[in-house]
Amino acid sequence: MPDPLPTPPLPEDARTFCGRTFAEAATQMVKELGKDAFVIERRTKRVPKKGSLLSGKLGGEDELVELIAAPAPPPAPSAPRPKTTLLEKSYGRKALEPGSPPPEFADAPPPPAAPPPTIARAAEAGLASRFDQLGRQIRDELRGEMQRFMALQARGGLPGVGPDLLDAYRRLIENDVAADIARGLVERVQTERPDASPEEIRDSLCAAVARTIATSGPISLADGRPTVVALVGPAGVGKTTTLAKIAVDFVFHKKKRVAVLNEDIHRPGAEAQIRSWSHLLSIPVSSIESSDRIPAELARYTDRDLILIDTGGRSPRNADAIRRLADLLAVAGADEVHLALSSDASERCAFDAMEAFRPTGWSRLILTKLDETATHGLLLSIAGRVAARFSYVTDGAEYTENLLPAEASGLARLALGLVPLEALHPRGGTEGPDA
């Protein structure tokens, strides 16, 4: 076992103070040594209780707090200040330190203190502050323009077109249109209308975009038998709400007889949602857990004009679930399969979903939630890459409205950011999609 370290000797002026509590001992210490005294050691001490006849044998012991303290040391004497030389008086001490610039390049002495502010000086200070604010604003705008310019270059480079078409190209990019599609559109307009004015460029670009967007029109009913239409797509894109809007359109506006087959039976609240609005429309609803029940359920609704099939959302990465859904729709003999996509999805997610749901045989697209995104370039990016036809677009949660048949001219103006979303609705004012 190593020897214990030797205890350092106590200062000569150390004192010992005892008390029943630390506060009592500390009070004695401050009273005699001052408030700057410092405690060297604190310990407890047991002593026989006073007033006992047997002096601690039966009367017990008291526990005291013992402080060993010393007064604060006197302040150290300050070092004498060196005498100022003539060079230091002329150039300052810092300028003569090693590594400092020569005296002729040293910093100028600070300016004298400003006189008390006056009204004129206050106005001058306010003007200077305003100039500083304008300078920061200009720098921020230039920085933003440089960032946008770099983003355009990173997304495919600037096309070789005139300044008016270059501005149109920038607006396309800012509306989330894919760079290669935006480039092709403006270069096509440049080829067709090389000397067009800004207004003619806008009209030509709208016409070019409208030619890119293919539409199928709303659901077309067959003669003499029910038309079976299914909605498929990823979870959360609004299939059930869109199906309800289609049902309302055919029951209220077209006066047709509609029935619903619900395959979305596992999502909590899905069946209750369908039965709530179908009850208001007097529409029968049947739940189908598997494809075995489909023939019997279809046989029940031979008197209907339209049978809508609501399907549960599938992940685009779950190929087995999509394959089983495709088998179910094949048994149902669906006349039309509409793939629902949310307009707030990224371009990559949209194309992944379109490719993953190919086995279901979808041939029409429904773009939902147009009101939940600030830009609408996704529909143009889809139209420019995929030979698919848009059937409907939706822009709200109300069942009785917000369902619009896809129309190329109006969607083109929307994708270019030339009209607000409300302009696509008849209730949006006198300016319709073709205005």
C-alpha positions as CSV (number, residue, x, y, z in Angstrom):
1,M,0.0,0.0,0.0
2,P,1.6,3.4,-1.0
3,D,2.5,5.8,1.7
4,P,-0.1,8.6,2.2
5,L,0.8,12.0,0.8
6,P,2.2,14.4,3.5
7,T,-0.3,17.0,4.7
8,P,0.8,20.5,3.7
9,P,1.5,22.8,6.7
10,L,-1.2,25.4,7.6
11,P,-0.6,29.1,7.2
12,E,0.7,30.8,10.3
13,D,-2.4,33.1,10.5
14,A,-4.9,30.1,10.2
15,R,-7.6,30.1,12.8
16,T,-10.2,27.4,13.9
17,F,-13.9,28.2,14.3
18,C,-16.5,25.8,15.8
19,G,-20.3,25.8,15.6
20,R,-23.2,23.5,15.8
21,T,-23.9,24.3,12.1
22,F,-21.8,25.4,9.2
23,A,-23.6,28.8,9.2
24,E,-22.7,29.4,12.9
25,A,-19.0,28.6,12.3
26,A,-18.9,30.7,9.1
27,T,-20.5,33.6,10.9
28,Q,-17.7,33.6,13.5
29,M,-15.1,33.3,10.7
30,V,-16.4,36.3,8.8
31,K,-16.7,38.3,12.0
32,E,-13.1,37.8,12.9
33,L,-11.3,37.5,9.5
34,G,-13.6,39.4,7.2
35,K,-15.8,38.5,4.2
36,D,-12.8,37.8,2.0
37,A,-11.5,35.0,4.2
38,F,-11.2,31.5,2.7
39,V,-11.8,28.1,4.2
40,I,-8.8,25.8,4.2
41,E,-10.6,22.7,5.6
42,R,-14.0,21.7,6.9
43,R,-14.5,18.8,9.2
44,T,-16.9,17.5,11.9
45,K,-16.0,17.0,15.6
46,R,-17.9,15.0,18.2
47,V,-17.8,16.2,21.8
48,P,-19.7,15.0,25.0
49,K,-23.0,16.7,25.6
50,K,-22.8,19.4,28.2
51,G,-24.8,19.2,31.4
52,S,-24.7,15.4,31.7
53,L,-23.7,13.9,35.1
54,L,-21.8,11.0,33.4
55,S,-20.2,13.3,30.9
56,G,-20.9,11.5,27.7
57,K,-21.2,7.9,28.9
58,L,-24.9,8.0,29.0
59,G,-25.7,11.5,28.0
60,G,-24.5,11.1,24.3
61,E,-22.4,13.3,22.2
62,D,-22.8,16.5,20.2
63,E,-21.5,16.9,16.6
64,L,-19.9,20.3,15.8
65,V,-18.7,21.8,12.5
66,E,-15.1,22.9,12.6
67,L,-13.7,25.3,10.0
68,I,-10.0,26.1,9.5
69,A,-9.7,29.4,7.8
70,A,-7.2,32.1,7.0
71,P,-7.6,35.8,6.0
72,A,-7.4,36.8,2.4
73,P,-3.8,37.5,1.2
74,P,-2.9,41.1,0.5
75,P,-3.1,42.3,-3.2
76,A,0.1,41.8,-5.2
77,P,1.9,45.1,-5.9
78,S,1.5,46.3,-9.5
79,A,4.5,46.3,-11.8
80,P,6.0,49.7,-12.5
81,R,4.9,51.1,-15.9
82,P,7.8,51.5,-18.3
83,K,8.8,54.9,-19.3
84,T,7.4,56.1,-22.6
85,T,10.0,56.8,-25.2
86,L,10.0,59.5,-27.9
87,L,9.3,57.0,-30.7
88,E,6.3,55.6,-28.7
89,K,4.9,59.1,-28.2
90,S,5.2,59.7,-32.0
91,Y,3.9,56.4,-33.4
92,G,2.4,54.4,-30.5
93,R,3.7,51.4,-28.6
94,K,1.9,48.8,-30.8
95,A,3.4,50.1,-34.0
96,L,6.9,49.5,-32.7
97,E,6.3,45.8,-31.7
98,P,8.0,43.0,-33.8
99,G,5.9,42.2,-36.9
100,S,4.1,45.5,-37.0
101,P,4.0,47.6,-40.2
102,P,6.4,50.5,-40.5
103,P,5.3,53.7,-38.7
104,E,4.4,55.3,-42.0
105,F,1.8,52.5,-42.7
106,A,0.5,52.2,-39.2
107,D,-3.2,52.7,-38.5
108,A,-4.2,56.4,-38.1
109,P,-5.1,57.4,-34.6
110,P,-8.8,57.2,-33.7
111,P,-10.9,60.2,-34.6
112,P,-11.9,62.5,-31.8
113,A,-15.1,61.9,-30.0
114,A,-18.2,63.1,-31.9
115,P,-19.9,66.2,-30.5
116,P,-23.3,65.8,-29.0
117,P,-25.9,64.8,-31.6
118,T,-28.0,67.5,-33.3
119,I,-31.1,67.4,-35.5
120,A,-28.9,67.6,-38.6
121,R,-26.6,64.8,-37.4
122,A,-29.6,62.6,-36.5
123,A,-31.0,63.1,-40.0
124,E,-27.6,62.2,-41.5
125,A,-27.5,59.1,-39.4
126,G,-30.9,58.1,-40.5
127,L,-30.0,58.6,-44.2
128,A,-26.9,56.5,-43.7
129,S,-28.9,53.7,-42.2
130,R,-31.3,53.9,-45.1
131,F,-28.4,53.6,-47.6
132,D,-27.1,50.6,-45.7
133,Q,-30.5,48.9,-45.8
134,L,-30.8,49.6,-49.6
135,G,-27.3,48.2,-50.1
136,R,-28.2,45.0,-48.2
137,Q,-31.4,44.6,-50.3
138,I,-29.5,45.0,-53.6
139,R,-26.9,42.5,-52.4
140,D,-29.6,40.0,-51.5
141,E,-31.3,40.5,-54.9
142,L,-28.1,40.0,-56.7
143,R,-27.3,36.9,-54.7
144,G,-30.8,35.5,-55.4
145,E,-30.4,36.1,-59.1
146,M,-27.0,34.4,-59.1
147,Q,-28.5,31.4,-57.3
148,R,-31.3,31.2,-59.8
149,F,-28.8,31.5,-62.7
150,M,-26.6,28.7,-61.2
151,A,-29.7,26.5,-60.7
152,L,-30.7,26.9,-64.3
153,Q,-27.2,25.9,-65.4
154,A,-27.2,22.9,-63.0
155,R,-30.6,21.7,-64.5
156,G,-29.5,21.6,-68.1
157,G,-28.0,24.9,-69.1
158,L,-29.5,28.0,-70.6
159,P,-31.1,27.6,-74.1
160,G,-29.8,29.7,-77.0
161,V,-32.9,31.9,-77.3
162,G,-33.7,35.6,-77.1
163,P,-34.2,37.5,-73.9
164,D,-38.0,37.3,-74.0
165,L,-38.0,33.5,-74.4
166,L,-35.2,33.2,-71.9
167,D,-37.5,34.9,-69.4
168,A,-40.3,32.4,-70.3
169,Y,-37.8,29.6,-69.8
170,R,-36.9,30.9,-66.4
171,R,-40.7,31.0,-65.4
172,L,-41.1,27.4,-66.6
173,I,-38.2,26.3,-64.4
174,E,-39.6,28.2,-61.4
175,N,-42.9,26.4,-61.9
176,D,-41.1,23.1,-61.5
177,V,-41.2,22.1,-65.2
178,A,-38.4,19.7,-66.0
179,A,-35.4,21.6,-67.5
180,D,-35.2,19.5,-70.7
181,I,-39.0,19.9,-71.4
182,A,-38.8,23.7,-70.7
183,R,-35.8,23.9,-73.0
184,G,-37.5,22.0,-75.8
185,L,-40.6,24.2,-75.6
186,V,-38.9,27.6,-75.8
187,E,-36.6,26.4,-78.6
188,R,-39.6,25.2,-80.5
189,V,-41.2,28.6,-80.2
190,Q,-38.0,30.2,-81.2
191,T,-37.9,28.1,-84.4
192,E,-41.6,28.8,-85.2
193,R,-41.8,32.5,-84.2
194,P,-38.2,33.9,-84.3
195,D,-39.4,37.6,-84.4
196,A,-42.4,37.3,-82.0
197,S,-43.3,40.0,-79.5
198,P,-43.6,39.1,-75.8
199,E,-47.4,38.7,-76.1
200,E,-47.0,36.5,-79.2
201,I,-44.4,34.4,-77.4
202,R,-46.8,33.9,-74.5
203,D,-49.6,32.8,-76.9
204,S,-47.2,30.5,-78.9
205,L,-45.9,28.9,-75.7
206,C,-49.4,28.3,-74.4
207,A,-50.3,26.7,-77.7
208,A,-47.2,24.5,-77.6
209,V,-47.8,23.4,-74.0
210,A,-51.5,22.7,-74.8
211,R,-50.4,20.4,-77.7
212,T,-48.2,18.5,-75.2
213,I,-51.0,17.8,-72.7
214,A,-53.2,14.9,-73.9
215,T,-56.7,14.6,-72.3
216,S,-59.3,11.8,-72.5
217,G,-62.3,13.7,-71.2
218,P,-64.5,12.4,-68.4
219,I,-65.7,8.8,-67.9
220,S,-67.6,7.5,-71.0
221,L,-70.5,5.2,-70.2
222,A,-71.2,2.1,-72.3
223,D,-74.6,1.3,-73.8
224,G,-76.8,-1.4,-72.4
225,R,-74.5,-2.5,-69.6
226,P,-72.8,-1.0,-66.5
227,T,-69.4,0.7,-67.1
228,V,-66.8,-0.5,-64.5
229,V,-64.2,2.1,-63.5
230,A,-61.5,1.6,-61.0
231,L,-59.2,4.1,-59.2
232,V,-55.7,3.0,-58.2
233,G,-52.6,4.7,-56.8
234,P,-50.4,5.2,-53.9
235,A,-51.7,5.8,-50.4
236,G,-52.8,9.3,-49.5
237,V,-53.3,10.7,-53.0
238,G,-57.1,11.2,-52.4
239,K,-58.6,8.2,-54.3
240,T,-61.6,7.8,-52.1
241,T,-62.4,11.6,-52.1
242,T,-62.0,11.7,-55.9
243,L,-64.3,8.6,-56.3
244,A,-66.9,10.4,-54.2
245,K,-66.7,13.5,-56.4
246,I,-67.2,11.3,-59.5
247,A,-70.2,9.7,-57.9
248,V,-71.7,13.0,-57.1
249,D,-71.2,14.2,-60.6
250,F,-72.9,11.2,-62.2
251,V,-75.8,11.1,-59.7
252,F,-76.6,14.8,-59.4
253,H,-75.5,16.3,-62.7
254,K,-75.8,13.4,-65.1
255,K,-78.8,11.7,-63.4
256,K,-77.2,8.2,-63.6
257,R,-77.4,5.2,-61.4
258,V,-74.2,4.4,-59.6
259,A,-72.9,1.6,-57.3
260,V,-69.6,1.2,-55.4
261,L,-67.4,-1.8,-54.8
262,N,-65.0,-1.1,-51.9
263,E,-61.7,-2.9,-51.9
264,D,-60.2,-0.5,-49.4
265,I,-61.4,-2.4,-46.3
266,H,-58.2,-2.5,-44.2
267,R,-57.5,1.2,-43.9
268,P,-59.1,2.6,-40.7
269,G,-62.2,4.7,-41.4
270,A,-62.2,4.0,-45.1
271,E,-65.4,2.0,-45.2
272,A,-67.2,4.5,-42.9
273,Q,-66.1,7.4,-45.1
274,I,-67.6,5.7,-48.2
275,R,-70.8,4.7,-46.5
276,S,-71.4,8.2,-45.1
277,W,-71.6,9.9,-48.5
278,S,-73.1,6.9,-50.3
279,H,-76.0,7.0,-47.9
280,L,-76.6,10.6,-48.8
281,L,-76.6,9.8,-52.5
282,S,-78.6,6.6,-52.1
283,I,-75.8,4.6,-53.6
284,P,-75.4,0.9,-52.7
285,V,-71.9,-0.1,-51.5
286,S,-70.4,-3.7,-51.4
287,S,-67.2,-4.6,-49.7
288,I,-65.0,-7.0,-51.6
289,E,-62.3,-8.8,-49.6
290,S,-61.1,-10.9,-52.5
291,S,-61.6,-11.4,-56.2
292,D,-63.9,-14.4,-55.5
293,R,-66.8,-12.1,-54.5
294,I,-66.5,-9.8,-57.5
295,P,-68.7,-11.8,-60.0
296,A,-71.6,-12.0,-57.6
297,E,-71.4,-8.4,-56.6
298,L,-71.3,-7.3,-60.3
299,A,-74.3,-9.4,-61.0
300,R,-76.2,-7.5,-58.3
301,Y,-75.7,-4.2,-60.1
302,T,-76.6,-5.0,-63.7
303,D,-79.3,-2.2,-63.5
304,R,-76.6,0.4,-62.8
305,D,-75.0,2.8,-65.3
306,L,-71.7,3.1,-63.5
307,I,-69.9,0.8,-61.0
308,L,-67.0,2.5,-59.3
309,I,-64.2,0.4,-57.6
310,D,-62.3,2.1,-54.8
311,T,-59.0,0.4,-54.1
312,G,-56.6,0.7,-51.2
313,G,-53.3,2.5,-51.6
314,R,-50.3,0.5,-52.5
315,S,-46.7,1.4,-52.2
316,P,-44.9,1.6,-55.6
317,R,-42.2,-0.6,-54.1
318,N,-44.6,-3.4,-53.2
319,A,-44.7,-5.3,-56.5
320,D,-46.6,-8.2,-55.0
321,A,-49.5,-6.1,-53.7
322,I,-49.8,-4.3,-57.0
323,R,-49.8,-7.6,-58.9
324,R,-52.7,-8.9,-56.6
325,L,-54.6,-5.7,-57.3
326,A,-54.1,-6.2,-61.0
327,D,-55.5,-9.7,-60.8
328,L,-58.6,-8.4,-58.9
329,L,-59.2,-5.7,-61.6
330,A,-58.8,-8.3,-64.3
331,V,-61.6,-10.4,-62.7
332,A,-63.7,-7.3,-62.4
333,G,-63.2,-6.6,-66.2
334,A,-62.7,-2.8,-65.5
335,D,-63.5,-0.7,-68.6
336,E,-61.3,2.1,-67.4
337,V,-58.5,2.2,-64.8
338,H,-57.5,5.7,-63.6
339,L,-54.2,6.3,-61.8
340,A,-54.5,9.0,-59.2
341,L,-51.4,11.1,-58.4
342,S,-51.0,14.0,-56.0
343,S,-49.8,17.2,-57.6
344,D,-47.6,17.9,-54.6
345,A,-45.5,14.8,-55.4
346,S,-42.0,15.1,-56.7
347,E,-41.4,14.3,-60.4
348,R,-39.4,11.2,-59.5
349,C,-42.2,9.9,-57.1
350,A,-44.8,10.5,-59.8
351,F,-42.9,8.6,-62.5
352,D,-42.1,5.7,-60.0
353,A,-45.8,5.4,-59.3
354,M,-46.7,5.4,-63.0
355,E,-44.2,2.7,-63.8
356,A,-45.0,0.6,-60.7
357,F,-48.8,0.5,-61.4
358,R,-48.4,-0.5,-65.0
359,P,-49.6,-4.1,-64.3
360,T,-53.1,-2.7,-63.3
361,G,-53.6,-1.5,-66.9
362,W,-54.2,2.1,-66.1
363,S,-54.8,4.3,-69.1
364,R,-55.9,7.6,-67.6
365,L,-54.4,10.0,-65.1
366,I,-56.2,12.0,-62.4
367,L,-54.1,14.8,-60.8
368,T,-55.4,15.5,-57.3
369,K,-54.8,18.3,-54.7
370,L,-54.0,21.1,-57.2
371,D,-54.8,23.5,-54.3
372,E,-52.0,22.0,-52.1
373,T,-49.0,23.1,-54.2
374,A,-47.7,26.5,-55.3
375,T,-46.6,25.4,-58.7
376,H,-48.2,23.1,-61.3
377,G,-45.3,22.1,-63.6
378,L,-45.6,18.5,-62.6
379,L,-48.5,17.9,-65.1
380,L,-46.4,19.4,-67.9
381,S,-43.4,17.2,-66.9
382,I,-45.6,14.2,-67.0
383,A,-47.3,15.2,-70.3
384,G,-43.9,15.8,-71.9
385,R,-42.5,12.4,-71.0
386,V,-45.3,9.9,-70.9
387,A,-48.0,9.0,-73.5
388,A,-50.7,9.3,-70.9
389,R,-54.1,11.1,-71.0
390,F,-55.4,13.2,-68.2
391,S,-59.1,12.5,-67.3
392,Y,-59.7,14.8,-64.3
393,V,-58.0,17.2,-62.0
394,T,-59.2,18.0,-58.4
395,D,-58.5,20.9,-56.1
396,G,-60.4,20.5,-52.9
397,A,-62.0,18.2,-50.3
398,E,-65.7,19.1,-51.1
399,Y,-67.6,16.2,-52.7
400,T,-70.1,18.4,-54.5
401,E,-67.4,20.4,-56.4
402,N,-63.7,20.7,-57.2
403,L,-63.8,18.0,-59.8
404,L,-62.9,19.2,-63.3
405,P,-62.5,17.3,-66.6
406,A,-59.0,17.8,-67.8
407,E,-58.8,20.5,-70.5
408,A,-55.5,21.1,-72.3
409,S,-55.7,24.9,-72.8
410,G,-56.6,25.7,-69.2
411,L,-54.0,23.3,-67.8
412,A,-51.4,24.8,-70.1
413,R,-52.0,28.3,-68.7
414,L,-52.0,26.9,-65.2
415,A,-48.7,25.1,-65.7
416,L,-47.2,28.3,-67.1
417,G,-48.4,30.3,-64.1
418,L,-50.4,32.6,-66.3
419,V,-53.8,32.1,-64.5
420,P,-54.7,31.2,-60.9
421,L,-56.3,27.8,-60.1
422,E,-59.7,29.5,-59.6
423,A,-59.7,30.5,-63.2
424,L,-60.3,26.8,-64.2
425,H,-63.7,26.8,-62.5
426,P,-66.8,28.3,-64.0
427,R,-67.4,30.0,-60.7
428,G,-63.9,31.6,-60.8
429,G,-65.2,34.6,-62.8
430,T,-65.7,35.6,-66.5
431,E,-62.2,34.5,-67.5
432,G,-62.3,30.8,-68.2
433,P,-59.5,28.4,-69.2
434,D,-59.6,29.6,-72.8
435,A,-59.8,33.3,-72.1
